């Protein structure tokens, strides 16, 4: 199996961005944002965008997205108090799942400091069994595919 080395992507790869302010506690002893923080940014960015666009109701919705896979490639360091922007795009939409690509950018930077993937499987909120993507969610996701 041949591994292709992942490289930074340009800001114009993404149609949607979520601004996030780094926090003092995000830095680790090496003076940069710790790797686990990136995964929290992915979760925050995707879910904020879904909620703001009325595609996810975290309190009363019948369908919820559960994270089944994440990964991240790091290219350059970020550190508090630097604000970041998370670019969001859909790279695959199945019957009940969505795979997002997320670019992590320093504010106004042209190239990503990190590039991640984040996969949701949508399930019935009560039974936790996979369910087809609701029509309104699919329509929203198609805008960033």
VOZALUM-964957 format. One line per 4 residues: number of its first residue (from 1); their letters; for each residue x, y, z of N, C-alpha, C. Coordinates in nm, 2 decimals. Example, Ala and Ser with C-alpha at 12.3 -4.5 7.8 and 13.67 -1.06 7.14 Angstrom:
<atoms>
1> AS> 1.32:-0.57:0.78:1.23:-0.45:0.78:1.32:-0.33:0.78 | 1.28:-0.22:0.71:1.37:-0.11:0.71:1.29:0.00:0.79
</atoms>
This chain:
<atoms>
1> XXXX> 0.08:-0.12:0.00:0.00:0.00:0.00:0.09:0.12:0.00 | 0.06:0.22:-0.09:0.14:0.34:-0.10:0.07:0.45:-0.02 | 0.14:0.51:0.07:0.08:0.63:0.14:0.12:0.76:0.07 | 0.02:0.84:0.03:0.04:0.97:-0.03:0.05:1.07:0.09
5> XXXX> 0.16:1.14:0.09:0.18:1.24:0.20:0.08:1.35:0.19 | 0.00:1.37:0.29:-0.10:1.48:0.29:-0.03:1.61:0.30 | -0.08:1.71:0.22:-0.02:1.84:0.22:-0.12:1.95:0.26 | -0.08:2.07:0.30:-0.18:2.17:0.33:-0.27:2.20:0.21
9> XXXX> -0.38:2.26:0.23:-0.48:2.30:0.13:-0.50:2.45:0.14 | -0.54:2.50:0.03:-0.57:2.64:0.02:-0.71:2.68:0.08 | -0.72:2.80:0.13:-0.84:2.85:0.19:-0.96:2.84:0.09 | -0.93:2.86:-0.04:-1.04:2.85:-0.13:-1.10:2.71:-0.16
13> XXXX> -1.04:2.61:-0.09:-1.10:2.48:-0.09:-1.24:2.47:-0.03 | -1.26:2.57:0.06:-1.38:2.56:0.15:-1.47:2.68:0.12 | -1.60:2.65:0.13:-1.71:2.75:0.11:-1.76:2.81:0.24 | -1.74:2.73:0.35:-1.79:2.77:0.48:-1.68:2.77:0.58
17> XXXX> -1.68:2.87:0.67:-1.58:2.88:0.78:-1.64:2.91:0.91 | -1.59:2.85:1.02:-1.63:2.87:1.15:-1.51:2.93:1.23 | -1.53:3.06:1.28:-1.42:3.12:1.36:-1.42:3.06:1.50 | -1.30:3.04:1.55:-1.28:2.98:1.69:-1.17:3.06:1.75
21> XXXX> -1.19:3.10:1.87:-1.08:3.17:1.95:-1.01:3.07:2.03 | -0.88:3.06:2.02:-0.80:2.97:2.10:-0.81:3.02:2.25 | -0.78:2.93:2.34:-0.79:2.96:2.48:-0.65:2.94:2.54 | -0.62:3.00:2.66:-0.50:2.98:2.73:-0.47:2.83:2.75
25> XXXX> -0.57:2.76:2.79:-0.56:2.61:2.82:-0.53:2.53:2.70 | -0.55:2.58:2.58:-0.53:2.50:2.46:-0.38:2.47:2.43 | -0.29:2.56:2.48:-0.15:2.54:2.46:-0.10:2.43:2.55 | 0.00:2.35:2.50:0.06:2.25:2.58:0.20:2.30:2.63
29> XXXX> 0.27:2.21:2.69:0.40:2.25:2.75:0.50:2.29:2.64 | 0.47:2.25:2.51:0.56:2.28:2.40:0.53:2.42:2.34 | 0.43:2.48:2.39:0.40:2.62:2.35:0.31:2.63:2.23 | 0.24:2.52:2.19:0.15:2.53:2.08:0.02:2.46:2.12
33> XXXX> -0.08:2.47:2.04:-0.21:2.41:2.06:-0.19:2.26:2.06 | -0.24:2.19:2.16:-0.22:2.04:2.17:-0.31:1.98:2.07 | -0.27:1.86:2.02:-0.34:1.79:1.91:-0.48:1.76:1.95 | -0.51:1.72:2.07:-0.65:1.69:2.10:-0.75:1.80:2.09
37> XXXX> -0.70:1.92:2.10:-0.79:2.04:2.08:-0.84:2.05:1.94 | -0.77:2.01:1.84:-0.81:2.01:1.70:-0.94:1.93:1.69 | -0.95:1.82:1.75:-1.07:1.73:1.74:-1.19:1.80:1.80 | -1.17:1.87:1.91:-1.28:1.95:1.97:-1.32:2.06:1.87
41> XXXX> -1.23:2.13:1.81:-1.26:2.23:1.71:-1.34:2.17:1.59 | -1.31:2.05:1.55:-1.38:1.98:1.44:-1.53:1.96:1.48 | -1.55:1.91:1.60:-1.68:1.88:1.65:-1.76:2.01:1.67 | -1.70:2.11:1.72:-1.76:2.24:1.74:-1.80:2.31:1.61
45> XXXX> -1.71:2.31:1.51:-1.74:2.37:1.38:-1.85:2.31:1.31 | -1.85:2.18:1.30:-1.95:2.11:1.22:-2.09:2.12:1.29 | -2.09:2.10:1.42:-2.22:2.10:1.49:-2.27:2.25:1.50 | -2.19:2.35:1.52:-2.23:2.48:1.52:-2.30:2.52:1.38
49> XXXX> -2.23:2.48:1.27:-2.28:2.51:1.14:-2.42:2.44:1.12 | -2.43:2.31:1.16:-2.56:2.24:1.14:-2.67:2.31:1.23 | -2.64:2.34:1.35:-2.73:2.41:1.44:-2.78:2.54:1.38 | -2.68:2.63:1.34:-2.71:2.76:1.29:-2.79:2.75:1.16
53> XXXX> -2.79:2.64:1.09:-2.86:2.63:0.97:-2.99:2.54:0.98 | -3.03:2.52:1.11:-3.15:2.45:1.15:-3.15:2.31:1.09 | -3.04:2.24:1.08:-3.03:2.10:1.03:-3.01:2.01:1.15 | -2.98:2.06:1.27:-2.96:1.97:1.38:-3.03:2.04:1.50
57> XXXX> -3.11:1.97:1.57:-3.18:2.01:1.70:-3.12:1.92:1.81 | -3.03:1.97:1.88:-2.96:1.89:1.98:-3.05:1.85:2.10 | -3.16:1.92:2.12:-3.25:1.90:2.23:-3.37:1.82:2.20 | -3.44:1.85:2.09:-3.56:1.78:2.05:-3.56:1.71:1.92
61> XXXX> -3.45:1.70:1.85:-3.44:1.64:1.72:-3.46:1.49:1.73 | -3.52:1.43:1.62:-3.54:1.28:1.62:-3.42:1.21:1.56 | -3.33:1.29:1.50:-3.21:1.23:1.44:-3.08:1.30:1.49 | -2.98:1.23:1.53:-2.86:1.29:1.57:-2.74:1.23:1.50
65> XXXX> -2.63:1.30:1.49:-2.51:1.25:1.43:-2.41:1.21:1.53 | -2.36:1.08:1.52:-2.26:1.03:1.61:-2.13:1.02:1.54 | -2.02:1.06:1.60:-1.89:1.06:1.54:-1.84:0.92:1.54 | -1.80:0.87:1.42:-1.74:0.73:1.41:-1.60:0.73:1.37
69> XXXX> -1.55:0.84:1.32:-1.41:0.84:1.27:-1.36:0.99:1.27 | -1.24:1.01:1.31:-1.17:1.14:1.30:-1.02:1.11:1.27 | -0.96:1.20:1.20:-0.82:1.20:1.18:-0.77:1.34:1.15 | -0.64:1.36:1.17:-0.59:1.50:1.15:-0.44:1.49:1.11
73> XXXX> -0.41:1.57:1.01:-0.27:1.59:0.96:-0.23:1.73:1.00 | -0.11:1.74:1.06:-0.06:1.87:1.11:0.05:1.92:1.02 | 0.05:2.05:0.99:0.15:2.11:0.90:0.23:2.22:0.97 | 0.16:2.30:1.05:0.23:2.41:1.12:0.16:2.44:1.25
77> XXXX> 0.23:2.50:1.34:0.18:2.52:1.48:0.09:2.64:1.49 | 0.00:2.63:1.58:-0.09:2.74:1.62:-0.08:2.75:1.77 | -0.10:2.87:1.82:-0.09:2.89:1.96:-0.18:3.01:2.01 | -0.22:2.99:2.14:-0.30:3.10:2.20:-0.21:3.23:2.21
81> XXXX> -0.26:3.34:2.18:-0.40:3.38:2.17:-0.45:3.39:2.02 | -0.39:3.32:1.93:-0.42:3.33:1.79:-0.56:3.28:1.76 | -0.65:3.36:1.69:-0.78:3.31:1.65:-0.76:3.21:1.53 | -0.84:3.11:1.52:-0.84:3.02:1.40:-0.97:3.02:1.33
85> XXXX> -0.97:2.97:1.21:-1.09:2.95:1.13:-1.09:2.81:1.08 | -1.20:2.74:1.09:-1.22:2.60:1.05:-1.30:2.60:0.92 | -1.24:2.56:0.81:-1.31:2.54:0.69:-1.38:2.41:0.69 | -1.50:2.40:0.63:-1.58:2.28:0.64:-1.63:2.25:0.49
89> XXXX> -1.61:2.12:0.45:-1.67:2.08:0.33:-1.71:1.93:0.34 | -1.80:1.89:0.26:-1.85:1.75:0.26:-1.77:1.68:0.15 | -1.71:1.57:0.18:-1.63:1.49:0.08:-1.70:1.36:0.05 | -1.80:1.32:0.13:-1.88:1.20:0.10:-2.01:1.20:0.17
93> XXXX> -2.12:1.17:0.10:-2.25:1.16:0.17:-2.31:1.02:0.13 | -2.33:0.94:0.23:-2.40:0.81:0.21:-2.54:0.82:0.25 | -2.60:0.70:0.27:-2.74:0.69:0.31:-2.76:0.75:0.45 | -2.67:0.72:0.54:-2.69:0.76:0.68:-2.56:0.83:0.73
97> XXXX> -2.46:0.85:0.65:-2.33:0.90:0.70:-2.29:1.02:0.61 | -2.20:1.10:0.67:-2.14:1.22:0.61:-2.00:1.22:0.65 | -1.91:1.24:0.55:-1.77:1.26:0.59:-1.73:1.41:0.55 | -1.68:1.48:0.65:-1.64:1.61:0.63:-1.49:1.62:0.62
101> XXXX> -1.44:1.72:0.54:-1.30:1.76:0.55:-1.29:1.89:0.62 | -1.20:1.91:0.71:-1.19:2.03:0.78:-1.05:2.09:0.77 | -1.04:2.21:0.73:-0.91:2.28:0.72:-0.90:2.38:0.84 | -0.79:2.37:0.91:-0.76:2.46:1.02:-0.67:2.57:0.98
105> XXXX> -0.71:2.69:0.98:-0.63:2.80:0.93:-0.61:2.91:1.04 | -0.49:2.96:1.05:-0.47:3.08:1.13:-0.55:3.19:1.06 | -0.60:3.28:1.14:-0.69:3.39:1.08:-0.62:3.45:0.96 | -0.69:3.45:0.85:-0.65:3.51:0.72:-0.54:3.44:0.65
109> XXXX> -0.49:3.32:0.70:-0.38:3.25:0.64:-0.44:3.18:0.51 | -0.35:3.18:0.41:-0.39:3.12:0.28:-0.39:2.96:0.28 | -0.30:2.90:0.36:-0.28:2.76:0.36:-0.31:2.70:0.50 | -0.36:2.58:0.50:-0.41:2.52:0.63:-0.29:2.48:0.71
113> XXXX> -0.31:2.50:0.84:-0.21:2.46:0.94:-0.23:2.31:0.98 | -0.35:2.26:0.95:-0.39:2.12:0.97:-0.51:2.09:0.88 | -0.52:1.96:0.86:-0.63:1.91:0.77:-0.69:1.78:0.83 | -0.82:1.78:0.86:-0.88:1.67:0.93:-1.00:1.61:0.85
117> XXXX> -1.04:1.50:0.90:-1.16:1.43:0.85:-1.25:1.40:0.98 | -1.38:1.40:0.95:-1.47:1.39:1.06:-1.59:1.32:1.00 | -1.63:1.20:1.05:-1.75:1.13:1.00:-1.86:1.12:1.10 | -1.98:1.16:1.06:-2.10:1.14:1.14:-2.18:1.03:1.08
121> XXXX> -2.23:0.94:1.16:-2.34:0.85:1.12:-2.46:0.90:1.19 | -2.57:0.92:1.11:-2.69:0.97:1.17:-2.78:0.85:1.21 | -2.83:0.87:1.33:-2.90:0.76:1.40:-3.03:0.82:1.46 | -3.13:0.73:1.48:-3.25:0.77:1.55:-3.21:0.81:1.69
125> XXXX> -3.26:0.92:1.74:-3.22:0.97:1.88:-3.25:0.88:1.99 | -3.36:0.80:1.97:-3.40:0.71:2.08:-3.34:0.57:2.06 | -3.34:0.51:1.95:-3.30:0.37:1.93:-3.15:0.37:1.90 | -3.09:0.48:1.86:-2.94:0.48:1.82:-2.91:0.39:1.71
129> XXXX> -3.01:0.36:1.62:-2.99:0.28:1.50:-2.97:0.37:1.38 | -2.89:0.34:1.29:-2.87:0.43:1.17:-3.00:0.46:1.10 | -3.01:0.58:1.05:-3.13:0.62:0.98:-3.09:0.71:0.86 | -3.17:0.71:0.76:-3.14:0.79:0.64:-3.13:0.94:0.68
133> XXXX> -3.04:1.01:0.61:-3.03:1.15:0.63:-3.16:1.22:0.59 | -3.21:1.31:0.68:-3.33:1.38:0.65:-3.31:1.47:0.53 | -3.41:1.49:0.45:-3.41:1.57:0.33:-3.35:1.71:0.35 | -3.39:1.78:0.45:-3.34:1.91:0.48:-3.19:1.91:0.51
137> XXXX> -3.14:1.81:0.58:-3.00:1.80:0.61:-2.92:1.77:0.48 | -2.97:1.68:0.39:-2.90:1.65:0.27:-2.89:1.78:0.18 | -3.00:1.85:0.17:-3.00:1.98:0.09:-2.89:2.07:0.14 | -2.88:2.09:0.27:-2.78:2.18:0.33:-2.64:2.12:0.30
141> XXXX> -2.61:2.00:0.32:-2.48:1.94:0.30:-2.44:1.95:0.15 | -2.53:1.94:0.06:-2.50:1.95:-0.08:-2.45:2.08:-0.12 | -2.48:2.19:-0.04:-2.42:2.32:-0.06:-2.27:2.33:-0.04 | -2.22:2.24:0.04:-2.07:2.24:0.07:-2.00:2.11:0.02
145> X> -2.06:2.05:-0.08:-2.00:1.93:-0.13:-1.91:1.96:-0.25
</atoms>
